[in-house]
Amino acid sequence: MLETRNLESGYGEMQVLWGVNLKVERKSITTILGANGVGKTTTLKTIFGILKPWRGEVKFKNEDVTFKKPHEKVEMGIAYVPEGRHLFPLMSVEENLRLGAYTKRAEERFEENLSFVYDLFPILKERRRQKAGTLSGGEQQMLTIARALMSSPELILMDEPSQGLAPKVVLELFEVIRKLKEEGLTILLVEQNVYASLEIADYVYIMSEGRIYAEGKKEELSEEDIKRAYVGV
């Protein structure tokens, strides 16, 4: 469904990605692991179009989307769940959800998608009139994912969804991600929670210094590969 070829990008004059090659199969969970600062978030931002690629190619459903803008990619069926949530804190839960349904494809399925996210996250339905900024950290993360789902995506890019959450909430969150796959969605997940990620991943890439240095199904990766992903050595 998604493929990058020799993808390179960075910030200003600083190059961060060096020839990144990824493949994400339809209806799978693909995880990118690695220590802080190795280029995981930069990879997602470049795929989504927040950062302009310096070189290389991004394909979505066999179409070249390398230089398409983020809103064009959303219209095509790609959603992005950023690190740090980025909600509108003074707006209600439901108002935040409505903002996620701004494309034509999402408007046509608004009620269906709203029902889906309320079934997935019942607490959001209970608190639909509550201001987003008053929710707990876990509830805010649920809302961030739910807002992305309101765009009717086929592929979701998730950046560190478990960051700063209590262990119990992390378990609940990863169960939701598993359910999204069962619903037919495709997920590219960036995470530092190595073992929780491995539990749900169909395929794993491990990054170091802006490059992919190991990949495979979780049973194919060595303990040294996993250790390097976890501690960055």
Contacts in CASP RR format, 6 or more apart in sequence:
PFRMAT RR
TARGET T0000
AUTHOR 0000-0000-0000
METHOD contacts of the structure
MODEL  1
MLETRNLESGYGEMQVLWGVNLKVERKSITTILGANGVGKTTTLKTIFGI
LKPWRGEVKFKNEDVTFKKPHEKVEMGIAYVPEGRHLFPLMSVEENLRLG
AYTKRAEERFEENLSFVYDLFPILKERRRQKAGTLSGGEQQMLTIARALM
SSPELILMDEPSQGLAPKVVLELFEVIRKLKEEGLTILLVEQNVYASLEI
ADYVYIMSEGRIYAEGKKEELSEEDIKRAYVGV
1 24 0 8 1.000
1 25 0 8 1.000
1 26 0 8 1.000
1 60 0 8 1.000
1 61 0 8 1.000
1 154 0 8 1.000
1 155 0 8 1.000
1 186 0 8 1.000
2 22 0 8 1.000
2 23 0 8 1.000
2 24 0 8 1.000
2 47 0 8 1.000
2 58 0 8 1.000
2 59 0 8 1.000
2 60 0 8 1.000
2 155 0 8 1.000
2 186 0 8 1.000
2 188 0 8 1.000
3 22 0 8 1.000
3 23 0 8 1.000
3 24 0 8 1.000
3 57 0 8 1.000
3 58 0 8 1.000
3 59 0 8 1.000
4 20 0 8 1.000
4 21 0 8 1.000
4 22 0 8 1.000
4 43 0 8 1.000
4 47 0 8 1.000
4 56 0 8 1.000
4 57 0 8 1.000
4 58 0 8 1.000
4 59 0 8 1.000
5 21 0 8 1.000
5 56 0 8 1.000
5 57 0 8 1.000
5 59 0 8 1.000
6 19 0 8 1.000
6 20 0 8 1.000
6 21 0 8 1.000
6 55 0 8 1.000
6 56 0 8 1.000
6 57 0 8 1.000
7 17 0 8 1.000
7 19 0 8 1.000
7 20 0 8 1.000
7 21 0 8 1.000
7 22 0 8 1.000
7 43 0 8 1.000
7 46 0 8 1.000
7 47 0 8 1.000
7 53 0 8 1.000
7 55 0 8 1.000
7 56 0 8 1.000
7 57 0 8 1.000
7 58 0 8 1.000
8 15 0 8 1.000
8 17 0 8 1.000
8 18 0 8 1.000
8 19 0 8 1.000
8 20 0 8 1.000
8 53 0 8 1.000
8 54 0 8 1.000
8 55 0 8 1.000
8 56 0 8 1.000
9 15 0 8 1.000
9 16 0 8 1.000
9 17 0 8 1.000
9 42 0 8 1.000
9 45 0 8 1.000
9 46 0 8 1.000
9 51 0 8 1.000
9 52 0 8 1.000
9 53 0 8 1.000
9 54 0 8 1.000
10 16 0 8 1.000
10 17 0 8 1.000
10 42 0 8 1.000
10 46 0 8 1.000
10 51 0 8 1.000
10 54 0 8 1.000
11 42 0 8 1.000
11 51 0 8 1.000
15 54 0 8 1.000
16 39 0 8 1.000
16 42 0 8 1.000
16 210 0 8 1.000
17 39 0 8 1.000
17 42 0 8 1.000
17 43 0 8 1.000
17 46 0 8 1.000
17 210 0 8 1.000
18 209 0 8 1.000
18 210 0 8 1.000
18 211 0 8 1.000
19 55 0 8 1.000
19 56 0 8 1.000
19 211 0 8 1.000
20 43 0 8 1.000
20 207 0 8 1.000
20 210 0 8 1.000
20 211 0 8 1.000
20 212 0 8 1.000
21 212 0 8 1.000
22 30 0 8 1.000
22 32 0 8 1.000
22 43 0 8 1.000
22 188 0 8 1.000
22 205 0 8 1.000
22 212 0 8 1.000
23 30 0 8 1.000
23 203 0 8 1.000
24 30 0 8 1.000
24 155 0 8 1.000
24 186 0 8 1.000
24 188 0 8 1.000
24 203 0 8 1.000
25 186 0 8 1.000
25 202 0 8 1.000
25 203 0 8 1.000
26 186 0 8 1.000
27 181 0 8 1.000
27 184 0 8 1.000
27 185 0 8 1.000
27 186 0 8 1.000
28 181 0 8 1.000
28 186 0 8 1.000
28 187 0 8 1.000
28 202 0 8 1.000
28 203 0 8 1.000
29 177 0 8 1.000
29 178 0 8 1.000
29 181 0 8 1.000
29 187 0 8 1.000
29 189 0 8 1.000
29 200 0 8 1.000
29 201 0 8 1.000
29 202 0 8 1.000
29 203 0 8 1.000
30 187 0 8 1.000
30 188 0 8 1.000
30 189 0 8 1.000
30 201 0 8 1.000
30 202 0 8 1.000
30 203 0 8 1.000
30 204 0 8 1.000
30 205 0 8 1.000
31 189 0 8 1.000
31 190 0 8 1.000
31 191 0 8 1.000
31 197 0 8 1.000
31 198 0 8 1.000
31 200 0 8 1.000
31 201 0 8 1.000
31 203 0 8 1.000
31 204 0 8 1.000
31 205 0 8 1.000
32 40 0 8 1.000
32 43 0 8 1.000
32 188 0 8 1.000
32 189 0 8 1.000
32 190 0 8 1.000
32 191 0 8 1.000
32 204 0 8 1.000
32 205 0 8 1.000
32 206 0 8 1.000
32 207 0 8 1.000
33 40 0 8 1.000
33 191 0 8 1.000
33 192 0 8 1.000
33 194 0 8 1.000
33 197 0 8 1.000
33 204 0 8 1.000
33 205 0 8 1.000
33 206 0 8 1.000
33 207 0 8 1.000
33 226 0 8 1.000
33 229 0 8 1.000
33 230 0 8 1.000
34 40 0 8 1.000
34 192 0 8 1.000
34 206 0 8 1.000
34 207 0 8 1.000
34 208 0 8 1.000
34 228 0 8 1.000
34 229 0 8 1.000
34 230 0 8 1.000
34 232 0 8 1.000
35 192 0 8 1.000
35 208 0 8 1.000
35 228 0 8 1.000
35 229 0 8 1.000
35 230 0 8 1.000
35 231 0 8 1.000
35 232 0 8 1.000
36 192 0 8 1.000
38 207 0 8 1.000
38 208 0 8 1.000
38 209 0 8 1.000
38 210 0 8 1.000
38 232 0 8 1.000
39 207 0 8 1.000
39 210 0 8 1.000
40 159 0 8 1.000
40 190 0 8 1.000
40 207 0 8 1.000
41 83 0 8 1.000
41 159 0 8 1.000
41 160 0 8 1.000
41 190 0 8 1.000
42 51 0 8 1.000
42 210 0 8 1.000
43 190 0 8 1.000
43 207 0 8 1.000
44 80 0 8 1.000
44 157 0 8 1.000
44 159 0 8 1.000
44 188 0 8 1.000
44 190 0 8 1.000
45 51 0 8 1.000
46 52 0 8 1.000
46 53 0 8 1.000
46 58 0 8 1.000
47 58 0 8 1.000
47 157 0 8 1.000
47 188 0 8 1.000
48 70 0 8 1.000
48 73 0 8 1.000
48 78 0 8 1.000
48 80 0 8 1.000
48 157 0 8 1.000
49 68 0 8 1.000
49 69 0 8 1.000
49 70 0 8 1.000
49 73 0 8 1.000
50 70 0 8 1.000
50 80 0 8 1.000
52 67 0 8 1.000
53 66 0 8 1.000
53 67 0 8 1.000
56 66 0 8 1.000
57 64 0 8 1.000
57 66 0 8 1.000
58 64 0 8 1.000
58 65 0 8 1.000
58 66 0 8 1.000
59 65 0 8 1.000
59 66 0 8 1.000
60 73 0 8 1.000
60 76 0 8 1.000
60 77 0 8 1.000
60 78 0 8 1.000
60 155 0 8 1.000
61 76 0 8 1.000
61 154 0 8 1.000
63 76 0 8 1.000
65 72 0 8 1.000
65 73 0 8 1.000
65 76 0 8 1.000
65 78 0 8 1.000
68 76 0 8 1.000
70 80 0 8 1.000
71 103 0 8 1.000
74 80 0 8 1.000
74 103 0 8 1.000
74 151 0 8 1.000
74 153 0 8 1.000
75 103 0 8 1.000
75 104 0 8 1.000
75 105 0 8 1.000
77 105 0 8 1.000
77 151 0 8 1.000
77 152 0 8 1.000
77 153 0 8 1.000
77 154 0 8 1.000
77 155 0 8 1.000
78 153 0 8 1.000
78 154 0 8 1.000
78 155 0 8 1.000
78 156 0 8 1.000
78 157 0 8 1.000
79 148 0 8 1.000
79 149 0 8 1.000
79 151 0 8 1.000
79 153 0 8 1.000
79 155 0 8 1.000
79 156 0 8 1.000
79 157 0 8 1.000
80 148 0 8 1.000
80 156 0 8 1.000
80 157 0 8 1.000
80 159 0 8 1.000
81 144 0 8 1.000
81 145 0 8 1.000
81 148 0 8 1.000
81 156 0 8 1.000
81 157 0 8 1.000
81 158 0 8 1.000
81 159 0 8 1.000
81 161 0 8 1.000
82 144 0 8 1.000
82 159 0 8 1.000
83 159 0 8 1.000
83 160 0 8 1.000
83 163 0 8 1.000
83 190 0 8 1.000
84 144 0 8 1.000
84 160 0 8 1.000
84 163 0 8 1.000
85 137 0 8 1.000
85 140 0 8 1.000
85 141 0 8 1.000
85 143 0 8 1.000
85 144 0 8 1.000
86 144 0 8 1.000
87 96 0 8 1.000
87 132 0 8 1.000
87 133 0 8 1.000
87 140 0 8 1.000
87 143 0 8 1.000
87 144 0 8 1.000
87 147 0 8 1.000
88 95 0 8 1.000
88 96 0 8 1.000
88 99 0 8 1.000
88 132 0 8 1.000
89 131 0 8 1.000
89 132 0 8 1.000
89 133 0 8 1.000
89 134 0 8 1.000
90 131 0 8 1.000
90 132 0 8 1.000
90 133 0 8 1.000
91 99 0 8 1.000
91 131 0 8 1.000
91 132 0 8 1.000
92 128 0 8 1.000
92 129 0 8 1.000
92 130 0 8 1.000
92 131 0 8 1.000
92 132 0 8 1.000
93 124 0 8 1.000
93 127 0 8 1.000
93 128 0 8 1.000
93 129 0 8 1.000
93 130 0 8 1.000
93 132 0 8 1.000
93 135 0 8 1.000
93 143 0 8 1.000
94 128 0 8 1.000
94 129 0 8 1.000
96 132 0 8 1.000
96 143 0 8 1.000
96 147 0 8 1.000
97 114 0 8 1.000
97 117 0 8 1.000
97 124 0 8 1.000
97 128 0 8 1.000
97 143 0 8 1.000
97 146 0 8 1.000
97 147 0 8 1.000
97 150 0 8 1.000
98 110 0 8 1.000
98 150 0 8 1.000
99 147 0 8 1.000
100 106 0 8 1.000
100 147 0 8 1.000
100 148 0 8 1.000
100 150 0 8 1.000
100 151 0 8 1.000
101 107 0 8 1.000
101 110 0 8 1.000
101 113 0 8 1.000
101 150 0 8 1.000
101 151 0 8 1.000
102 151 0 8 1.000
103 151 0 8 1.000
103 152 0 8 1.000
105 151 0 8 1.000
105 152 0 8 1.000
106 113 0 8 1.000
106 150 0 8 1.000
106 151 0 8 1.000
106 152 0 8 1.000
109 152 0 8 1.000
110 150 0 8 1.000
113 149 0 8 1.000
113 150 0 8 1.000
113 152 0 8 1.000
114 150 0 8 1.000
116 149 0 8 1.000
117 124 0 8 1.000
117 146 0 8 1.000
117 149 0 8 1.000
117 150 0 8 1.000
118 124 0 8 1.000
118 125 0 8 1.000
118 128 0 8 1.000
120 146 0 8 1.000
120 149 0 8 1.000
120 176 0 8 1.000
120 179 0 8 1.000
120 180 0 8 1.000
121 142 0 8 1.000
121 143 0 8 1.000
121 145 0 8 1.000
121 146 0 8 1.000
121 176 0 8 1.000
123 139 0 8 1.000
123 142 0 8 1.000
124 139 0 8 1.000
124 142 0 8 1.000
124 143 0 8 1.000
124 146 0 8 1.000
127 135 0 8 1.000
127 139 0 8 1.000
132 140 0 8 1.000
132 143 0 8 1.000
133 140 0 8 1.000
135 143 0 8 1.000
137 164 0 8 1.000
137 165 0 8 1.000
137 169 0 8 1.000
138 165 0 8 1.000
138 166 0 8 1.000
138 169 0 8 1.000
138 173 0 8 1.000
141 161 0 8 1.000
141 162 0 8 1.000
141 165 0 8 1.000
141 169 0 8 1.000
141 173 0 8 1.000
142 173 0 8 1.000
142 176 0 8 1.000
144 161 0 8 1.000
145 156 0 8 1.000
145 158 0 8 1.000
145 161 0 8 1.000
145 176 0 8 1.000
148 156 0 8 1.000
149 156 0 8 1.000
149 180 0 8 1.000
153 185 0 8 1.000
154 185 0 8 1.000
154 186 0 8 1.000
155 185 0 8 1.000
155 186 0 8 1.000
155 187 0 8 1.000
155 188 0 8 1.000
156 180 0 8 1.000
156 185 0 8 1.000
156 186 0 8 1.000
156 187 0 8 1.000
156 188 0 8 1.000
157 188 0 8 1.000
157 190 0 8 1.000
158 177 0 8 1.000
158 187 0 8 1.000
158 188 0 8 1.000
158 189 0 8 1.000
158 190 0 8 1.000
158 191 0 8 1.000
159 190 0 8 1.000
160 190 0 8 1.000
160 191 0 8 1.000
160 192 0 8 1.000
161 173 0 8 1.000
161 177 0 8 1.000
161 189 0 8 1.000
161 191 0 8 1.000
162 170 0 8 1.000
162 173 0 8 1.000
162 174 0 8 1.000
162 191 0 8 1.000
162 192 0 8 1.000
162 193 0 8 1.000
162 196 0 8 1.000
163 192 0 8 1.000
165 173 0 8 1.000
170 193 0 8 1.000
170 196 0 8 1.000
171 196 0 8 1.000
174 196 0 8 1.000
174 197 0 8 1.000
174 199 0 8 1.000
174 200 0 8 1.000
177 187 0 8 1.000
177 189 0 8 1.000
177 200 0 8 1.000
178 200 0 8 1.000
180 187 0 8 1.000
181 187 0 8 1.000
181 200 0 8 1.000
189 197 0 8 1.000
189 201 0 8 1.000
191 197 0 8 1.000
194 226 0 8 1.000
194 229 0 8 1.000
194 230 0 8 1.000
197 204 0 8 1.000
198 204 0 8 1.000
198 218 0 8 1.000
198 226 0 8 1.000
201 218 0 8 1.000
202 217 0 8 1.000
203 215 0 8 1.000
203 216 0 8 1.000
203 217 0 8 1.000
204 215 0 8 1.000
204 216 0 8 1.000
204 217 0 8 1.000
204 218 0 8 1.000
204 221 0 8 1.000
205 212 0 8 1.000
205 214 0 8 1.000
205 215 0 8 1.000
205 216 0 8 1.000
206 212 0 8 1.000
206 213 0 8 1.000
206 214 0 8 1.000
206 215 0 8 1.000
206 221 0 8 1.000
206 225 0 8 1.000
206 226 0 8 1.000
206 228 0 8 1.000
206 229 0 8 1.000
207 213 0 8 1.000
208 228 0 8 1.000
208 232 0 8 1.000
213 228 0 8 1.000
214 221 0 8 1.000
214 222 0 8 1.000
214 225 0 8 1.000
214 228 0 8 1.000
227 233 0 8 1.000
END
